[in-house]
């Protein structure tokens, strides 16, 4: 059974991350902290103020790990298809381009949360995937 863990729990590591615009557009992107060791193409579960979605980590032109598209499921995230939930979240929340958000590490390597600073969120931590299932998924992706 998944555990429920609040964003202010000692088990949740929180980082302040910038919310920027991509180039001269109004499309948002979040630059991820280098110390979290993301690789280009990593697919992660990402909650936006508690609502669960999926995202693919990309590398910016500056070589930084970023997320610029958040989708309803893994397939849409990998294909960068469907509604960009990150853009919706920025438009509908108190987050603004040029501002910052809090990135919570729920399950390192697989599950994260972005939230409005000062907002408390309760996450459903499902834990990391079974390593054999991860190996199969990587094989299918390649």
DOSE-988628 format. One record per atom (N, C-alpha, C, O, CB): residue in three letters; residue number from 1; atom name; x, y, z. Coordinates in pm, whole numbers. Glycine has a CB too. Layout:
SITE   r   k  a      x      y      z
SITE ALA NUM CA      X      Y      Z
...
This chain:
SITE   r   k  a      x      y      z
SITE UNK   1  N     84   -118      0
SITE UNK   1 CA      0      0      0
SITE UNK   1  C     89    125      0
SITE UNK   1  O    186    131     76
SITE UNK   1 CB    -96      0    123
SITE UNK   2  N     58    223    -84
SITE UNK   2 CA    138    345    -90
SITE UNK   2  C    129    424     41
SITE UNK   2  O     27    423    109
SITE UNK   2 CB     92    432   -207
SITE UNK   3  N    239    490     72
SITE UNK   3 CA    243    576    190
SITE UNK   3  C    201    717    152
SITE UNK   3  O    225    762     40
SITE UNK   3 CB    384    577    253
SITE UNK   4  N    138    785    246
SITE UNK   4 CA    106    926    225
SITE UNK   4  C    202   1006    310
SITE UNK   4  O    219    980    429
SITE UNK   4 CB    -45    959    262
SITE UNK   5  N    266   1103    246
SITE UNK   5 CA    368   1181    315
SITE UNK   5  C    349   1330    283
SITE UNK   5  O    339   1367    166
SITE UNK   5 CB    511   1134    275
SITE UNK   6  N    342   1415    387
SITE UNK   6 CA    324   1559    362
SITE UNK   6  C    456   1624    318
SITE UNK   6  O    564   1575    349
SITE UNK   6 CB    269   1628    487
SITE UNK   7  N    443   1733    248
SITE UNK   7 CA    561   1804    196
SITE UNK   7  C    651   1859    306
SITE UNK   7  O    769   1883    282
SITE UNK   7 CB    517   1918    106
SITE UNK   8  N    597   1878    426
SITE UNK   8 CA    679   1930    535
SITE UNK   8  C    734   1819    626
SITE UNK   8  O    784   1849    735
SITE UNK   8 CB    597   2028    617
SITE UNK   9  N    725   1694    583
SITE UNK   9 CA    779   1581    659
SITE UNK   9  C    931   1577    645
SITE UNK   9  O    986   1618    543
SITE UNK   9 CB    717   1447    610
SITE UNK  10  N    999   1527    749
SITE UNK  10 CA   1146   1518    746
SITE UNK  10  C   1198   1430    634
SITE UNK  10  O   1312   1448    589
SITE UNK  10 CB   1197   1465    879
SITE UNK  11  N   1118   1335    587
SITE UNK  11 CA   1161   1244    480
SITE UNK  11  C   1161   1310    342
SITE UNK  11  O   1218   1256    248
SITE UNK  11 CB   1072   1121    477
SITE UNK  12  N   1097   1426    330
SITE UNK  12 CA   1088   1495    201
SITE UNK  12  C   1194   1604    195
SITE UNK  12  O   1197   1695    277
SITE UNK  12 CB    946   1556    181
SITE UNK  13  N   1281   1592     95
SITE UNK  13 CA   1386   1691     71
SITE UNK  13  C   1329   1797    -24
SITE UNK  13  O   1274   1762   -128
SITE UNK  13 CB   1517   1625     10
SITE UNK  14  N   1342   1924     12
SITE UNK  14 CA   1285   2031    -68
SITE UNK  14  C   1394   2122   -124
SITE UNK  14  O   1488   2158    -54
SITE UNK  14 CB   1185   2113     15
SITE UNK  15  N   1380   2158   -252
SITE UNK  15 CA   1472   2249   -319
SITE UNK  15  C   1392   2364   -380
SITE UNK  15  O   1283   2343   -432
SITE UNK  15 CB   1555   2174   -429
SITE UNK  16  N   1447   2484   -373
SITE UNK  16 CA   1386   2597   -444
SITE UNK  16  C   1439   2594   -586
SITE UNK  16  O   1560   2591   -607
SITE UNK  16 CB   1418   2736   -373
SITE UNK  17  N   1348   2596   -685
SITE UNK  17 CA   1388   2587   -825
SITE UNK  17  C   1329   2704   -903
SITE UNK  17  O   1217   2748   -875
SITE UNK  17 CB   1341   2452   -886
SITE UNK  18  N   1403   2755  -1002
SITE UNK  18 CA   1352   2866  -1082
SITE UNK  18  C   1249   2819  -1185
SITE UNK  18  O   1262   2710  -1242
SITE UNK  18 CB   1466   2938  -1152
SITE UNK  19  N   1148   2900  -1206
SITE UNK  19 CA   1049   2878  -1311
SITE UNK  19  C   1076   2985  -1416
SITE UNK  19  O   1051   3103  -1393
SITE UNK  19 CB    900   2883  -1256
SITE UNK  20  N   1127   2941  -1531
SITE UNK  20 CA   1171   3034  -1634
SITE UNK  20  C   1085   3020  -1758
SITE UNK  20  O   1005   2927  -1770
SITE UNK  20 CB   1319   3011  -1668
SITE UNK  21  N   1102   3113  -1851
SITE UNK  21 CA   1038   3097  -1981
SITE UNK  21  C   1141   3040  -2078
SITE UNK  21  O   1261   3065  -2065
SITE UNK  21 CB    980   3233  -2034
SITE UNK  22  N   1092   2964  -2176
SITE UNK  22 CA   1180   2905  -2275
SITE UNK  22  C   1204   3009  -2383
SITE UNK  22  O   1111   3048  -2454
SITE UNK  22 CB   1118   2773  -2335
SITE UNK  23  N   1328   3053  -2397
SITE UNK  23 CA   1361   3155  -2497
SITE UNK  23  C   1278   3280  -2478
SITE UNK  23  O   1268   3332  -2367
SITE UNK  23 CB   1340   3100  -2637
SITE UNK  24  N   1220   3327  -2586
SITE UNK  24 CA   1137   3449  -2581
SITE UNK  24  C    989   3416  -2576
SITE UNK  24  O    905   3501  -2607
SITE UNK  24 CB   1166   3538  -2701
SITE UNK  25  N    957   3294  -2539
SITE UNK  25 CA    817   3251  -2535
SITE UNK  25  C    763   3258  -2394
SITE UNK  25  O    836   3289  -2300
SITE UNK  25 CB    801   3109  -2591
SITE UNK  26  N    636   3229  -2381
SITE UNK  26 CA    573   3222  -2249
SITE UNK  26  C    563   3079  -2200
SITE UNK  26  O    493   3051  -2103
SITE UNK  26 CB    434   3286  -2252
SITE UNK  27  N    634   2986  -2268
SITE UNK  27 CA    631   2846  -2225
SITE UNK  27  C    723   2832  -2104
SITE UNK  27  O    839   2872  -2109
SITE UNK  27 CB    675   2750  -2340
SITE UNK  28  N    672   2774  -1995
SITE UNK  28 CA    754   2761  -1875
SITE UNK  28  C    846   2640  -1878
SITE UNK  28  O    820   2541  -1947
SITE UNK  28 CB    665   2753  -1754
SITE UNK  29  N    953   2650  -1803
SITE UNK  29 CA   1040   2535  -1777
SITE UNK  29  C   1096   2552  -1637
SITE UNK  29  O   1112   2663  -1586
SITE UNK  29 CB   1155   2523  -1885
SITE UNK  30  N   1126   2440  -1577
SITE UNK  30 CA   1182   2437  -1442
SITE UNK  30  C   1322   2378  -1451
SITE UNK  30  O   1341   2269  -1505
SITE UNK  30 CB   1090   2354  -1343
SITE UNK  31  N   1419   2451  -1399
SITE UNK  31 CA   1556   2401  -1395
SITE UNK  31  C   1574   2320  -1268
SITE UNK  31  O   1547   2369  -1158
SITE UNK  31 CB   1660   2518  -1403
SITE UNK  32  N   1619   2197  -1284
SITE UNK  32 CA   1633   2105  -1171
SITE UNK  32  C   1771   2119  -1107
SITE UNK  32  O   1868   2151  -1176
SITE UNK  32 CB   1609   1959  -1217
SITE UNK  33  N   1781   2095   -977
SITE UNK  33 CA   1911   2104   -909
SITE UNK  33  C   2009   1998   -958
SITE UNK  33  O   1971   1882   -975
SITE UNK  33 CB   1892   2091   -758
SITE UNK  34  N   2133   2037   -981
SITE UNK  34 CA   2237   1944  -1028
SITE UNK  34  C   2261   1831   -929
SITE UNK  34  O   2293   1719   -970
SITE UNK  34 CB   2367   2019  -1052
SITE UNK  35  N   2247   1858   -801
SITE UNK  35 CA   2278   1756   -700
SITE UNK  35  C   2180   1639   -700
SITE UNK  35  O   2205   1538   -634
SITE UNK  35 CB   2280   1820   -563
SITE UNK  36  N   2069   1650   -773
SITE UNK  36 CA   1975   1538   -779
SITE UNK  36  C   2010   1437   -886
SITE UNK  36  O   1947   1332   -894
SITE UNK  36 CB   1835   1591   -803
SITE UNK  37  N   2108   1466   -969
SITE UNK  37 CA   2165   1368  -1063
SITE UNK  37  C   2062   1309  -1159
SITE UNK  37  O   2041   1188  -1162
SITE UNK  37 CB   2231   1257   -985
SITE UNK  38  N   1999   1396  -1237
SITE UNK  38 CA   1907   1351  -1342
SITE UNK  38  C   1985   1329  -1471
SITE UNK  38  O   2085   1396  -1497
SITE UNK  38 CB   1794   1455  -1365
SITE UNK  39  N   1939   1234  -1551
SITE UNK  39 CA   1995   1210  -1684
SITE UNK  39  C   1894   1254  -1788
SITE UNK  39  O   1773   1247  -1765
SITE UNK  39 CB   2033   1061  -1703
SITE UNK  40  N   1943   1299  -1903
SITE UNK  40 CA   1858   1337  -2014
SITE UNK  40  C   1771   1217  -2053
SITE UNK  40  O   1824   1108  -2077
SITE UNK  40 CB   1942   1387  -2134
SITE UNK  41  N   1641   1237  -2060
SITE UNK  41 CA   1549   1130  -2098
SITE UNK  41  C   1486   1056  -1982
SITE UNK  41  O   1400    971  -2004
SITE UNK  41 CB   1619   1033  -2182
SITE UNK  42  N   1527   1084  -1857
SITE UNK  42 CA   1464   1020  -1742
SITE UNK  42  C   1315   1056  -1738
SITE UNK  42  O   1278   1173  -1752
SITE UNK  42 CB   1534   1063  -1609
SITE UNK  43  N   1230    957  -1719
SITE UNK  43 CA   1087    980  -1703
SITE UNK  43  C   1056    968  -1554
SITE UNK  43  O   1090    869  -1490
SITE UNK  43 CB   1001    879  -1788
SITE UNK  44  N    989   1071  -1499
SITE UNK  44 CA    958   1073  -1357
SITE UNK  44  C    810   1103  -1335
SITE UNK  44  O    744   1163  -1419
SITE UNK  44 CB   1045   1177  -1284
SITE UNK  45  N    761   1057  -1219
SITE UNK  45 CA    628   1100  -1176
SITE UNK  45  C    647   1237  -1113
SITE UNK  45  O    738   1258  -1033
SITE UNK  45 CB    561    995  -1075
SITE UNK  46  N    560   1330  -1149
SITE UNK  46 CA    572   1467  -1099
SITE UNK  46  C    435   1520  -1061
SITE UNK  46  O    346   1530  -1145
SITE UNK  46 CB    639   1558  -1205
SITE UNK  47  N    419   1553   -934
SITE UNK  47 CA    294   1612   -888
SITE UNK  47  C    306   1764   -895
SITE UNK  47  O    410   1821   -863
SITE UNK  47 CB    261   1566   -742
SITE UNK  48  N    199   1828   -938
SITE UNK  48 CA    191   1974   -940
SITE UNK  48  C     89   2016   -836
SITE UNK  48  O    -31   1999   -856
SITE UNK  48 CB    153   2028  -1084
SITE UNK  49  N    137   2071   -724
SITE UNK  49 CA     51   2105   -611
SITE UNK  49  C    -38   1988   -572
SITE UNK  49  O   -154   2007   -534
SITE UNK  49 CB    -34   2227   -643
SITE UNK  50  N     17   1866   -582
SITE UNK  50 CA    -53   1746   -538
SITE UNK  50  C   -118   1663   -647
SITE UNK  50  O   -145   1545   -626
SITE UNK  50 CB   -156   1784   -441
SITE UNK  51  N   -143   1721   -765
SITE UNK  51 CA   -204   1646   -876
SITE UNK  51  C    -94   1571   -950
SITE UNK  51  O      6   1631   -990
SITE UNK  51 CB   -281   1740   -973
SITE UNK  52  N   -111   1439   -968
SITE UNK  52 CA     -5   1352  -1023
SITE UNK  52  C     -3   1347  -1174
SITE UNK  52  O   -106   1327  -1240
SITE UNK  52 CB    -21   1212   -970
SITE UNK  53  N    118   1366  -1228
SITE UNK  53 CA    142   1362  -1372
SITE UNK  53  C    276   1293  -1398
SITE UNK  53  O    332   1229  -1310
SITE UNK  53 CB    140   1506  -1433
SITE UNK  54  N    325   1308  -1522
SITE UNK  54 CA    455   1252  -1560
SITE UNK  54  C    532   1355  -1641
SITE UNK  54  O    473   1441  -1706
SITE UNK  54 CB    438   1121  -1642
SITE UNK  55  N    664   1345  -1636
SITE UNK  55 CA    750   1438  -1709
SITE UNK  55  C    878   1368  -1751
SITE UNK  55  O    921   1270  -1690
SITE UNK  55 CB    781   1562  -1624
SITE UNK  56  N    939   1420  -1857
SITE UNK  56 CA   1069   1371  -1902
SITE UNK  56  C   1171   1480  -1877
SITE UNK  56  O   1148   1597  -1911
SITE UNK  56 CB   1065   1331  -2053
SITE UNK  57  N   1283   1443  -1817
SITE UNK  57 CA   1391   1537  -1792
SITE UNK  57  C   1468   1556  -1922
SITE UNK  57  O   1505   1459  -1988
SITE UNK  57 CB   1485   1487  -1677
SITE UNK  58  N   1492   1681  -1956
SITE UNK  58 CA   1568   1715  -2076
SITE UNK  58  C   1692   1793  -2034
SITE UNK  58  O   1704   1834  -1919
SITE UNK  58 CB   1481   1797  -2176
SITE UNK  59  N   1782   1813  -2127
SITE UNK  59 CA   1900   1894  -2102
SITE UNK  59  C   1886   2023  -2181
SITE UNK  59  O   1861   2021  -2301
SITE UNK  59 CB   2032   1818  -2142
SITE UNK  60  N   1901   2137  -2112
SITE UNK  60 CA   1890   2267  -2179
SITE UNK  60  C   2015   2292  -2262
SITE UNK  60  O   2111   2216  -2256
SITE UNK  60 CB   1869   2381  -2075
SITE UNK  61  N   2012   2398  -2339
SITE UNK  61 CA   2129   2437  -2418
SITE UNK  61  C   2250   2467  -2330
SITE UNK  61  O   2364   2456  -2374
SITE UNK  61 CB   2097   2558  -2505
SITE UNK  62  N   2223   2505  -2204
SITE UNK  62 CA   2329   2533  -2109
SITE UNK  62  C   2379   2407  -2038
SITE UNK  62  O   2469   2414  -1954
SITE UNK  62 CB   2281   2633  -2006
SITE UNK  63  N   2322   2291  -2072
SITE UNK  63 CA   2363   2166  -2011
SITE UNK  63  C   2296   2136  -1878
SITE UNK  63  O   2339   2045  -1807
SITE UNK  63 CB   2508   2166  -1992
SITE UNK  64  N   2192   2212  -1843
SITE UNK  64 CA   2123   2192  -1715
SITE UNK  64  C   2003   2100  -1733
SITE UNK  64  O   1938   2104  -1837
SITE UNK  64 CB   2078   2327  -1656
SITE UNK  65  N   1972   2017  -1632
SITE UNK  65 CA   1852   1934  -1640
SITE UNK  65  C   1727   2021  -1620
SITE UNK  65  O   1720   2100  -1526
SITE UNK  65 CB   1857   1820  -1533
SITE UNK  66  N   1629   2005  -1710
SITE UNK  66 CA   1508   2087  -1704
SITE UNK  66  C   1385   2001  -1733
SITE UNK  66  O   1393   1894  -1792
SITE UNK  66 CB   1516   2203  -1804
SITE UNK  67  N   1272   2052  -1688
SITE UNK  67 CA   1142   1996  -1725
SITE UNK  67  C   1062   2108  -1788
SITE UNK  67  O   1046   2214  -1728
SITE UNK  67 CB   1066   1934  -1600
SITE UNK  68  N   1013   2085  -1909
SITE UNK  68 CA    937   2189  -1979
SITE UNK  68  C    799   2139  -2024
SITE UNK  68  O    717   2218  -2072
SITE UNK  68 CB   1015   2240  -2098
SITE UNK  69  N    774   2010  -2009
SITE UNK  69 CA    644   1955  -2048
SITE UNK  69  C    603   1849  -1945
SITE UNK  69  O    679   1757  -1916
SITE UNK  69 CB    650   1892  -2193
SITE UNK  70  N    485   1865  -1891
SITE UNK  70 CA    429   1770  -1795
SITE UNK  70  C    299   1718  -1855
SITE UNK  70  O    215   1796  -1900
SITE UNK  70 CB    404   1837  -1652
SITE UNK  71  N    283   1585  -1856
SITE UNK  71 CA    169   1523  -1924
SITE UNK  71  C     93   1430  -1830
SITE UNK  71  O    137   1401  -1719
SITE UNK  71 CB    215   1447  -2047
SITE UNK  72  N    -22   1385  -1879
SITE UNK  72 CA   -110   1300  -1798
SITE UNK  72  C    -56   1160  -1776
SITE UNK  72  O    -89   1097  -1675
SITE UNK  72 CB   -244   1291  -1864
SITE UNK  73  N     27   1108  -1868
SITE UNK  73 CA     82    974  -1850
SITE UNK  73  C    223    967  -1910
SITE UNK  73  O    269   1062  -1974
SITE UNK  73 CB    -11    867  -1915
SITE UNK  74  N    291    855  -1888
SITE UNK  74 CA    429    840  -1934
SITE UNK  74  C    443    850  -2086
SITE UNK  74  O    536    913  -2136
SITE UNK  74 CB    485    707  -1887
SITE UNK  75  N    352    787  -2158
SITE UNK  75 CA    361    790  -2304
SITE UNK  75  C    351    932  -2356
SITE UNK  75  O    432    973  -2439
SITE UNK  75 CB    251    704  -2366
SITE UNK  76  N    254   1008  -2308
SITE UNK  76 CA    238   1146  -2352
SITE UNK  76  C    360   1231  -2312
SITE UNK  76  O    401   1319  -2387
SITE UNK  76 CB    110   1207  -2293
SITE UNK  77  N    416   1203  -2196
SITE UNK  77 CA    534   1276  -2152
SITE UNK  77  C    652   1248  -2245
SITE UNK  77  O    721   1341  -2287
SITE UNK  77 CB    571   1239  -2007
SITE UNK  78  N    674   1121  -2278
SITE UNK  78 CA    786   1085  -2366
SITE UNK  78  C    768   1145  -2505
SITE UNK  78  O    866   1186  -2568
SITE UNK  78 CB    800    933  -2376
SITE UNK  79  N    645   1149  -2554
SITE UNK  79 CA    617   1200  -2687
SITE UNK  79  C    596   1351  -2689
SITE UNK  79  O    578   1411  -2795
SITE UNK  79 CB    494   1132  -2744
SITE UNK  80  N    600   1414  -2570
SITE UNK  80 CA    573   1558  -2556
SITE UNK  80  C    440   1593  -2623
SITE UNK  80  O    430   1691  -2697
SITE UNK  80 CB    688   1643  -2617
SITE UNK  81  N    340   1510  -2596
SITE UNK  81 CA    210   1525  -2658
SITE UNK  81  C    106   1555  -2549
SITE UNK  81  O    135   1543  -2430
SITE UNK  81 CB    170   1396  -2737
SITE UNK  82  N    -10   1594  -2590
SITE UNK  82 CA   -117   1623  -2495
SITE UNK  82  C   -100   1760  -2432
SITE UNK  82  O     -8   1834  -2466
SITE UNK  82 CB   -121   1516  -2387
SITE UNK  83  N   -189   1791  -2343
SITE UNK  83 CA   -189   1919  -2274
SITE UNK  83  C    -66   1931  -2186
SITE UNK  83  O    -33   1837  -2113
SITE UNK  83 CB   -317   1937  -2191
SITE UNK  84  N      2   2045  -2193
SITE UNK  84 CA    117   2069  -2107
SITE UNK  84  C     65   2117  -1971
SITE UNK  84  O     30   2234  -1953
SITE UNK  84 CB    214   2174  -2171
SITE UNK  85  N     62   2024  -1875
SITE UNK  85 CA     10   2055  -1741
SITE UNK  85  C     97   2156  -1667
SITE UNK  85  O     49   2226  -1578
SITE UNK  85 CB     -3   1928  -1660
SITE UNK  86  N    226   2164  -1701
SITE UNK  86 CA    314   2263  -1639
SITE UNK  86  C    269   2404  -1677
SITE UNK  86  O    263   2492  -1591
SITE UNK  86 CB    462   2240  -1681
SITE UNK  87  N    239   2426  -1804
SITE UNK  87 CA    191   2557  -1849
SITE UNK  87  C     59   2592  -1782
SITE UNK  87  O     39   2706  -1740
SITE UNK  87 CB    175   2558  -2003
SITE UNK  88  N    -31   2494  -1772
SITE UNK  88 CA   -159   2517  -1703
SITE UNK  88  C   -136   2554  -1557
SITE UNK  88  O   -199   2647  -1506
SITE UNK  88 CB   -249   2393  -1713
SITE UNK  89  N    -47   2481  -1491
SITE UNK  89 CA    -20   2503  -1349
SITE UNK  89  C     35   2644  -1326
SITE UNK  89  O     -9   2714  -1235
SITE UNK  89 CB     79   2399  -1296
SITE UNK  90  N    129   2685  -1409
SITE UNK  90 CA    186   2819  -1395
SITE UNK  90  C     78   2925  -1419
SITE UNK  90  O     71   3024  -1346
SITE UNK  90 CB    305   2840  -1493
SITE UNK  91  N     -6   2904  -1519
SITE UNK  91 CA   -112   3001  -1550
SITE UNK  91  C   -218   3009  -1440
SITE UNK  91  O   -272   3117  -1414
SITE UNK  91 CB   -178   2964  -1682
SITE UNK  92  N   -246   2897  -1374
SITE UNK  92 CA   -355   2891  -1277
SITE UNK  92  C   -311   2907  -1132
SITE UNK  92  O   -396   2915  -1043
SITE UNK  92 CB   -427   2762  -1291
SITE UNK  93  N   -181   2913  -1106
SITE UNK  93 CA   -135   2921   -967
SITE UNK  93  C    -71   3057   -941
SITE UNK  93  O    -73   3147  -1026
SITE UNK  93 CB    -34   2807   -936
SITE UNK  94  N    -15   3069   -824
SITE UNK  94 CA     53   3193   -786
SITE UNK  94  C    199   3193   -833
SITE UNK  94  O    273   3287   -804
SITE UNK  94 CB     47   3212   -635
SITE UNK  95  N    239   3089   -906
SITE UNK  95 CA    373   3081   -963
SITE UNK  95  C    379   3171  -1086
SITE UNK  95  O    284   3176  -1164
SITE UNK  95 CB    409   2933   -999
SITE UNK  96  N    490   3240  -1103
SITE UNK  96 CA    503   3324  -1222
SITE UNK  96  C    637   3297  -1290
SITE UNK  96  O    734   3256  -1225
SITE UNK  96 CB    490   3474  -1185
SITE UNK  97  N    641   3321  -1419
SITE UNK  97 CA    767   3308  -1493
SITE UNK  97  C    867   3408  -1435
SITE UNK  97  O    834   3524  -1412
SITE UNK  97 CB    746   3332  -1646
SITE UNK  98  N    987   3361  -1411
SITE UNK  98 CA   1088   3444  -1347
SITE UNK  98  C   1087   3428  -1195
SITE UNK  98  O   1174   3480  -1127
SITE UNK  98 CB   1067   3589  -1382
SITE UNK  99  N    989   3355  -1144
SITE UNK  99 CA    980   3330  -1001
SITE UNK  99  C   1040   3196   -965
SITE UNK  99  O   1129   3146  -1035
SITE UNK  99 CB    835   3337   -954
SITE UNK 100  N    991   3137   -857
SITE UNK 100 CA   1043   3007   -816
SITE UNK 100  C    931   2922   -759
SITE UNK 100  O    823   2970   -726
SITE UNK 100 CB   1155   3023   -713
SITE UNK 101  N    961   2793   -748
SITE UNK 101 CA    869   2695   -690
SITE UNK 101  C    951   2605   -599
SITE UNK 101  O   1074   2613   -598
SITE UNK 101 CB    794   2613   -801
SITE UNK 102  N    885   2521   -524
SITE UNK 102 CA    953   2422   -442
SITE UNK 102  C    945   2286   -511
SITE UNK 102  O    837   2244   -553
SITE UNK 102 CB    892   2416   -300
SITE UNK 103  N   1059   2220   -522
SITE UNK 103 CA   1066   2084   -575
SITE UNK 103  C   1088   1990   -458
SITE UNK 103  O   1190   1999   -390
SITE UNK 103 CB   1179   2070   -683
SITE UNK 104  N    993   1901   -436
SITE UNK 104 CA   1003   1803   -327
SITE UNK 104  C   1046   1669   -384
SITE UNK 104  O    994   1623   -485
SITE UNK 104 CB    868   1789   -252
SITE UNK 105  N   1142   1607   -318
SITE UNK 105 CA   1186   1472   -354
SITE UNK 105  C   1104   1376   -269
SITE UNK 105  O   1126   1363   -149
SITE UNK 105 CB   1343   1452   -331
SITE UNK 106  N   1009   1308   -334
SITE UNK 106 CA    922   1213   -264
SITE UNK 106  C    989   1077   -261
SITE UNK 106  O   1004   1018   -153
SITE UNK 106 CB    782   1205   -333
SITE UNK 107  N   1028   1025   -376
SITE UNK 107 CA   1105    902   -390
SITE UNK 107  C   1217    933   -488
SITE UNK 107  O   1193    948   -608
SITE UNK 107 CB   1014    780   -440
SITE UNK 108  N   1339    942   -439
SITE UNK 108 CA   1453    984   -521
SITE UNK 108  C   1465    897   -646
SITE UNK 108  O   1467    774   -639
SITE UNK 108 CB   1583    979   -440
SITE UNK 109  N   1473    963   -760
SITE UNK 109 CA   1490    894   -886
SITE UNK 109  C   1361    866   -962
SITE UNK 109  O   1365    841  -1082
SITE UNK 109 CB   1559    768   -863
SITE UNK 110  N   1247    870   -893
SITE UNK 110 CA   1122    836   -962
SITE UNK 110  C   1006    931   -935
SITE UNK 110  O    922    950  -1022
SITE UNK 110 CB   1082    700   -924
SITE UNK 111  N   1000    989   -817
SITE UNK 111 CA    879   1061   -778
SITE UNK 111  C    912   1195   -712
SITE UNK 111  O    984   1201   -613
SITE UNK 111 CB    794    976   -684
SITE UNK 112  N    855   1302   -771
SITE UNK 112 CA    885   1437   -725
SITE UNK 112  C    756   1518   -721
SITE UNK 112  O    654   1477   -775
SITE UNK 112 CB    989   1506   -816
SITE UNK 113  N    762   1633   -656
SITE UNK 113 CA    647   1723   -654
SITE UNK 113  C    693   1866   -670
SITE UNK 113  O    791   1908   -609
SITE UNK 113 CB    568   1706   -525
SITE UNK 114  N    621   1943   -751
SITE UNK 114 CA    641   2087   -760
SITE UNK 114  C    524   2151   -688
SITE UNK 114  O    409   2111   -706
SITE UNK 114 CB    652   2137   -909
SITE UNK 115  N    555   2249   -607
SITE UNK 115 CA    446   2316   -535
SITE UNK 115  C    474   2463   -518
SITE UNK 115  O    588   2509   -524
SITE UNK 115 CB    424   2250   -400
SITE UNK 116  N    367   2536   -497
SITE UNK 116 CA    375   2678   -469
SITE UNK 116  C    443   2696   -333
SITE UNK 116  O    403   2630   -237
SITE UNK 116 CB    234   2744   -472
SITE UNK 117  N    544   2784   -323
SITE UNK 117 CA    607   2806   -192
SITE UNK 117  C    503   2844    -87
SITE UNK 117  O    416   2927   -111
SITE UNK 117 CB    714   2916   -203
SITE UNK 118  N    515   2782     30
SITE UNK 118 CA    423   2807    140
SITE UNK 118  C    301   2716    140
SITE UNK 118  O    227   2712    239
SITE UNK 118 CB    379   2949    136
SITE UNK 119  N    279   2644     31
SITE UNK 119 CA    165   2553     24
SITE UNK 119  C    206   2416     75
SITE UNK 119  O    314   2367     41
SITE UNK 119 CB    111   2544   -121
SITE UNK 120  N    122   2355    157
SITE UNK 120 CA    146   2220    208
SITE UNK 120  C     70   2121    122
SITE UNK 120  O    -49   2139     95
SITE UNK 120 CB    104   2207    359
SITE UNK 121  N    140   2017     77
SITE UNK 121 CA     82   1914     -9
SITE UNK 121  C    107   1779     54
SITE UNK 121  O    210   1757    117
SITE UNK 121 CB    141   1921   -153
SITE UNK 122  N     12   1686     38
SITE UNK 122 CA     31   1549     83
SITE UNK 122  C     48   1462    -41
SITE UNK 122  O    -40   1456   -127
SITE UNK 122 CB    -89   1500    172
SITE UNK 123  N    162   1394    -48
SITE UNK 123 CA    194   1309   -163
SITE UNK 123  C    162   1164   -131
SITE UNK 123  O    164   1122    -15
SITE UNK 123 CB    342   1324   -202
SITE UNK 124  N    133   1088   -234
SITE UNK 124 CA    119    943   -223
SITE UNK 124  C    247    883   -277
SITE UNK 124  O    270    881   -398
SITE UNK 124 CB     -8    890   -302
SITE UNK 125  N    333    836   -186
SITE UNK 125 CA    462    780   -225
SITE UNK 125  C    445    632   -258
SITE UNK 125  O    413    552   -170
SITE UNK 125 CB    568    800   -113
SITE UNK 126  N    467    598   -383
SITE UNK 126 CA    449    459   -424
SITE UNK 126  C    580    383   -424
SITE UNK 126  O    579    262   -447
SITE UNK 126 CB    388    454   -561
SITE UNK 127  N    691    449   -400
SITE UNK 127 CA    821    382   -402
SITE UNK 127  C    870    367   -544
SITE UNK 127  O    796    392   -639
SITE UNK 127 CB    813    246   -334
SITE UNK 128  N    993    327   -558
SITE UNK 128 CA   1053    308   -689
SITE UNK 128  C   1002    184   -756
SITE UNK 128  O    949     95   -689
SITE UNK 128 CB   1202    303   -679
SITE UNK 129  N   1017    175   -887
SITE UNK 129 CA    971     55   -958
SITE UNK 129  C   1061    -63   -929
SITE UNK 129  O   1178    -45   -893
SITE UNK 129 CB    965     80  -1107
SITE UNK 130  N   1008   -183   -944
SITE UNK 130 CA   1085   -305   -933
SITE UNK 130  C   1197   -298  -1036
SITE UNK 130  O   1172   -263  -1152
SITE UNK 130 CB    995   -433   -954
SITE UNK 131  N   1321   -330   -996
SITE UNK 131 CA   1434   -315  -1088
SITE UNK 131  C   1418   -399  -1214
SITE UNK 131  O   1460   -355  -1321
SITE UNK 131 CB   1563   -352  -1019
SITE UNK 132  N   1359   -517  -1204
SITE UNK 132 CA   1342   -598  -1324
SITE UNK 132  C   1243   -533  -1421
SITE UNK 132  O   1261   -541  -1542
SITE UNK 132 CB   1295   -740  -1287
SITE UNK 133  N   1140   -470  -1368
SITE UNK 133 CA   1045   -400  -1453
SITE UNK 133  C   1111   -278  -1518
SITE UNK 133  O   1084   -248  -1634
SITE UNK 133 CB    922   -357  -1373
SITE UNK 134  N   1197   -209  -1445
SITE UNK 134 CA   1269    -94  -1500
SITE UNK 134  C   1360   -138  -1614
SITE UNK 134  O   1369    -70  -1716
SITE UNK 134 CB   1351    -24  -1392
SITE UNK 135  N   1428   -252  -1597
SITE UNK 135 CA   1516   -302  -1702
SITE UNK 135  C   1437   -336  -1827
SITE UNK 135  O   1483   -309  -1938
SITE UNK 135 CB   1592   -425  -1653
SITE UNK 136  N   1319   -396  -1811
SITE UNK 136 CA   1234   -429  -1926
SITE UNK 136  C   1189   -302  -1996
SITE UNK 136  O   1192   -295  -2119
SITE UNK 136 CB   1112   -512  -1882
SITE UNK 137  N   1148   -202  -1920
SITE UNK 137 CA   1102    -75  -1979
SITE UNK 137  C   1215     -8  -2056
SITE UNK 137  O   1192     43  -2166
SITE UNK 137 CB   1049     20  -1869
SITE UNK 138  N   1335     -7  -2001
SITE UNK 138 CA   1450     54  -2071
SITE UNK 138  C   1478    -19  -2202
SITE UNK 138  O   1507     44  -2303
SITE UNK 138 CB   1576     52  -1983
SITE UNK 139  N   1468   -151  -2200
SITE UNK 139 CA   1491   -230  -2319
SITE UNK 139  C   1387   -196  -2425
SITE UNK 139  O   1421   -182  -2543
SITE UNK 139 CB   1487   -380  -2286
SITE UNK 140  N   1262   -183  -2386
SITE UNK 140 CA   1156   -149  -2481
SITE UNK 140  C   1171     -7  -2536
SITE UNK 140  O   1141     17  -2653
SITE UNK 140 CB   1020   -163  -2415
SITE UNK 141  N   1218     86  -2453
SITE UNK 141 CA   1237    224  -2498
SITE UNK 141  C   1350    234  -2600
SITE UNK 141  O   1345    317  -2690
SITE UNK 141 CB   1266    317  -2379
SITE UNK 142  N   1450    148  -2586
SITE UNK 142 CA   1564    153  -2679
SITE UNK 142  C   1530     71  -2797
SITE UNK 142  O   1611     59  -2890
SITE UNK 142 CB   1694    102  -2614
